[in-house]
């Protein structure tokens, strides 16, 4: 596992990228729909985590 850089990259790169993309998407939704659709933000955050 340590010798293959591709596998280590896949184990680190894709989870970090997923957290950044979905985190930014959740922040965008919370800014756009901050007038009462907070349950959607909570559900999206729970699904992502």
C-alpha positions as a Markdown table, in Angstrom:
| # | Residue | x | y | z |
|---|---|---|---|---|
| 1 | Unk | 0.0 | 0.0 | 0.0 |
| 2 | Unk | 2.8 | 2.4 | 0.8 |
| 3 | Unk | 4.7 | 1.7 | -2.3 |
| 4 | Unk | 2.0 | 2.5 | -4.8 |
| 5 | Unk | 1.5 | 6.3 | -5.1 |
| 6 | Unk | -1.6 | 5.9 | -7.1 |
| 7 | Unk | -3.5 | 4.1 | -4.3 |
| 8 | Unk | -2.3 | 6.6 | -1.7 |
| 9 | Unk | -3.4 | 9.4 | -4.0 |
| 10 | Unk | -6.8 | 7.8 | -4.4 |
| 11 | Unk | -7.2 | 7.4 | -0.7 |
| 12 | Unk | -6.4 | 11.0 | 0.0 |
| 13 | Unk | -7.3 | 13.0 | -3.1 |
| 14 | Unk | -10.8 | 11.9 | -3.8 |
| 15 | Unk | -12.2 | 12.1 | -0.2 |
| 16 | Unk | -10.7 | 15.6 | 0.2 |
| 17 | Unk | -12.1 | 16.7 | -3.1 |
| 18 | Unk | -15.5 | 15.3 | -2.2 |
| 19 | Unk | -15.6 | 17.1 | 1.1 |
| 20 | Unk | -14.6 | 20.4 | -0.5 |
| 21 | Unk | -17.1 | 20.1 | -3.4 |
| 22 | Unk | -20.1 | 19.1 | -1.2 |
| 23 | Unk | -19.0 | 21.6 | 1.5 |
| 24 | Unk | -19.0 | 24.5 | -0.9 |
| 25 | Unk | -22.3 | 23.3 | -2.4 |
| 26 | Unk | -23.9 | 23.2 | 1.1 |
| 27 | Unk | -22.6 | 26.7 | 1.8 |
| 28 | Unk | -23.9 | 28.0 | -1.5 |
| 29 | Unk | -27.4 | 26.5 | -0.8 |
| 30 | Unk | -27.4 | 27.9 | 2.7 |
| 31 | Unk | -26.6 | 31.4 | 1.3 |
| 32 | Unk | -29.2 | 31.1 | -1.4 |
| 33 | Unk | -32.0 | 29.7 | 0.6 |
| 34 | Unk | -31.4 | 31.1 | 4.1 |
| 35 | Unk | -35.1 | 32.1 | 4.6 |
| 36 | Unk | -36.4 | 28.8 | 6.0 |
| 37 | Unk | -35.0 | 25.9 | 4.0 |
| 38 | Unk | -32.5 | 25.0 | 6.7 |
| 39 | Unk | -33.9 | 21.5 | 6.9 |
| 40 | Unk | -32.5 | 20.8 | 3.4 |
| 41 | Unk | -29.1 | 22.0 | 4.5 |
| 42 | Unk | -29.2 | 19.7 | 7.5 |
| 43 | Unk | -30.3 | 16.7 | 5.4 |
| 44 | Unk | -27.6 | 17.4 | 2.8 |
| 45 | Unk | -25.0 | 17.7 | 5.4 |
| 46 | Unk | -26.1 | 14.5 | 7.1 |
| 47 | Unk | -26.1 | 12.6 | 3.8 |
| 48 | Unk | -22.7 | 13.8 | 2.9 |
| 49 | Unk | -21.1 | 13.0 | 6.3 |
